[in-house]
Amino acid sequence: HPLRLLFELYLETGLRRGEGLGLTWRKIDWTNSSITITESLSDAKGKPSLGSVKTSASERSVKLGKETMTQLKQRKSELDALRLQYGKNFNSDDLVFFNSVGRGYMPRYVLAEFKKLCSAAGLAQEICIHSLRHTHGTVLRRQGTPIEIIQKRLGHSRASITLDTYTHREDE
């Protein structure tokens, strides 16, 4: 699926939908295998629009795995080839995830595609992209990751938000 890497990135990092869609190439640190989250893509009157993230705590750096970095490098090569073919203005926002005409994906389109994949896999209709964020936080918690680390990774302003909203606490 054309959005496979984006969906995998959501699961691996716990990014919000707009944060993943707003990721630009200049925010990838190839040396340290990380991304810096400072922008979010949203729907502004029917057009994708880059803006700031939800809160100041949402601005953060997130480490990525080796396989994800390899896939991002491959995607960058594909973009470079498209720019040679269509001109330097193709994907002028320099987004990592863009549609066939070089513009950012509309967030509702990405959600609809995710829902189609979930339906085809026989998964519950209640599952949404944000569920990948919940899953990421829950897995980190179950692995014993300190709540402060999860809080920073998810971009929450308080650890209580992470505990109460994004992880499923188990009886201790």
C-alpha positions, 0 to 999 in steps of 0.5 A: 500500500502506498501509505504503508511506511506512514502507518508503520511510522505511526506504530513505531513512534506514536506520532499523531496523524498530522505529525506524520503527515507534516514530516519534512525531509529536513526534519530527519537526522540521518546521523542519529536515526531520529526525526524532529517533530515541529510541524503538523499537517491539517485540513485547512478549508479543503487543502492540506496545510502545514502548521505548528504542532498541538503544544510546545511539549509536542515539539520533540525528537523521536528515535527510529529503528534501522529498518525505518531509516532504510525505508526512508532513504529509499523513499527519498531516492524515489522523491529525487527521481520524481523531482527530476521527472516533474521539476524542482517544484514537485512536492514543494513543501518537501514532505516525506509523505505526499500524493501523486501530484506532489502535495500533502495527503488530506488527513481524512483520506489517510484515515479512510485508507487506514479504515479500508485496510482494517476492514479488509483485514477483518479488524473492528471498525473502531480502530483508527490511526490514533489507535496506533498511538495508543498501541505504541504507548501501551507497548512501551509501558508493558516493556517497563519504559519509564513513564517520563520517557513515554511522555516525551516520546508521545509529546505530552505536557504531563505524565498523567496524560500519558498514564490516564489516556494513552496507556492501559494501566494494569493492576500492580 
